[in-house]
């Protein structure tokens, strides 16, 4: 934030306002004082002139009333009046004239000399005094443009007979000169007062603006998210209360910031540790946040994703998808699969609203549902396979039973064959149901095996012997088993079932003249067992699926050869329950090898 200059600061405004208020006050006071002083001086001046006029009137009345002899020893009226005027002449009075009833001057002050004796005054104020006997006064400017006070009063003798008039001119320059001097002194005092007031205004303004400046600096500090400083409180006035409120605000902001940071850390921790991906966008669908899980799922870094459109990142058709309509769809499956692997993502959309319930953004939660979809697909295939496997024998049995019902039971040749087929299909369904029940029990976590210490090589020979008694002469069973004793901790019945399923499949798919090889060897503390046939083989892409439930590499031939499609699935469950592994290797036209491992018992454990 730029520093505020003095001429733009509130401090200067305080000073200017302070000085203007003082000047206005001085102007009002000076105007009232000057007017009152002027009126007072004028009144005093007029009273002083009036006193002089009263003295002159008394003296002139005596002069005009005196009886004079004609011997010439006594002064004439004009001389005596002139003498009276000369005696009463003052500094302020610049002209005194006495006129008779014909308005002729009979005496004049020394200021004007005797040149005007005998002249007739035509002054209006004199005429009014002579003719009407009414005194009059006024202020006017003389020829020198000086302001003078003019007064005319009638003169009477002892018999109250008007004998003339007295005319006086007095200069007001002294009054106004005195008034000007007083105003000059007042102005000088005002200038001094304004100067002192300006200095005091600066101090007062600084006192007022100092806390404001500190609060301004504190606001700049708060803008930098530094809540460690506080504003000094200099008093209990409004500014002091403002400073205290500012400190309270700082404390609350610090607390709110701490809570926000804590919530932000919690949110960041939650987002970072979520297995689901979270994508936040603004109201236009532009990405503003992307957590690590989302970055991993859609293979894009948070920095690269920020600013991109959600529909572009998720590979949605922008023309067919309106971002505002996505929350209404709830969720959707987005296919990120390629030629090498299947990858499915479920996206759930929700809106973010502001205080006015207007949409301010969107939250998208994405998760990897590839395995879920696979499981769901397998479940659907499993149900379909079970339905199909059960429907086939049931349909066959229904057909034969209907034929028997319609009269075939009376045919001694056909009836036994139909009943035999019905019996075989019933046994087939029983085996399938038993296999399904066994798989269901093995899926239960409480399923327990009845394990015992067993010499696997001897056990393997025993199982092969049973098959060797029933196998046709066209198929050769070749044993490549060691003479060493390999002890395994296992459930003999369940392991017999595994070998029965594996060997039965090998015999079933071996061609005439084929050889089935049985091997067992020790490998890194485990026993590796293999059964190899020379059958038609399995395609590479189908080898890993033969242990899935109801999966058949060649469905048509498998059904022809019998079986439920659950044998190898049961074998895998049993082997894994023994902490072993099972897999198959195959080449089309070359045969198939089924291998499984079992943990060997140590010498110490056998001794126990």
C-alpha angles and dihedrals in degrees: 000000000000119000113254114237122233093249090055097041128108087236091069090046090054090050093048092048091047092050093043091052090049092047092049090050091049091047092051092046094045093048091050092043094047093048092048093044092049091050091048094049092047091050091049091047093050091047090051091050090044090055090051090048091051091052091048091049092053093048093044092048089056091047094050092045096051118108111231128202122225096230089093095233093116123065116262122249091257092051094047092047090048089051092050091050092049093050094049096042110125135188095255094048108079099175135024120179131175119201132188125228090280089060091247119142113248096171138014136186123260091253091071098030128215096295091100096053110125095016119126118241114223095183111137094225090053093047090052091052094046100041101035103021092231120136117230139182139185146158122247144150120261127214091280088055092247120142112246138180113233124196133173125186131175120248121222133189126225090280092057090248114143109242101171145311139273118226120192133182117194126183118238093192091097091054094049092040088056089046090050092051091050090048090049091053089047090050092050089049090049092051090050090047092049091049093049090043091051090054091047089045090055090052093045092045090050089049089053098039098042094076089042090053090048090050089049090053089046090052089053089049091050089051086060088053093248108140098167098096130074134201118251114246111219101179149346096262126108093282090048090051089048090053091050090049089049090053090048088051090050091051092048092047089050090051092045090047090051091049091046092050090047091049089044091053090047091048091046090049091048092048092045094049097041115113088208120074120241124203121184121196137177123247090279094054096255111147115246101166136024124176126215094258091055090045090055095045098051095030099236129119120242091240093053093045096051109101094017123116117257093226089055095048093047092044095241122155104257092201093052098038126064110200091217091057096052096086089056090058091061097207141346139196114242118199114222093165122138134189092279104045145009116246122174127180128194114213122198118193130204136166132241114217131195128223091282092052091249115143109256099170149330135255119210121192115196129188138177108254097167093112092042091052090046091051090046090049091048090049091052091047090047092052089045092049094047090049091048095045092050095041094055097060092037091053090048092048091047092053094050094043091050089051090051091047091051091058108284089115088074091060106090093202100045100036097064091049092049091049091049091053091048090050093049092049090048091052089047091055090046091053090048093049091047091050091049091049090049092051090048091052091048091051088059112094091220092062110123131197123218097229125185138169108275137176097230097198092056090044090050091051090051092053093047090049091059092053093043090060092057103033119105121251092247091072122064122209108207119192119206096174126145124243090229120106113243113190118209130182102227150135103259096203094049093045090049087054090053094051091042091056095044095045092042090055091047092052092042095055098035116107123231110286092021126140128226115204125204120199137174127180141158116255123177096327094318135094115241114204124186137183116195128189133181096228132132093289131220128268113257095243090054101045096089092048099058090088091058118104115271091358116144124179090210107023097184095052093040093058090046089054092045130234135123100251090240102091098092091040089056090045091054092050091050095047092048090048086058089053090253137122133232132196142152137232122199146164122197110255092006103075139251134274121204113199130185135171132215128189113253121227116247123236091249092054093047089052090056 
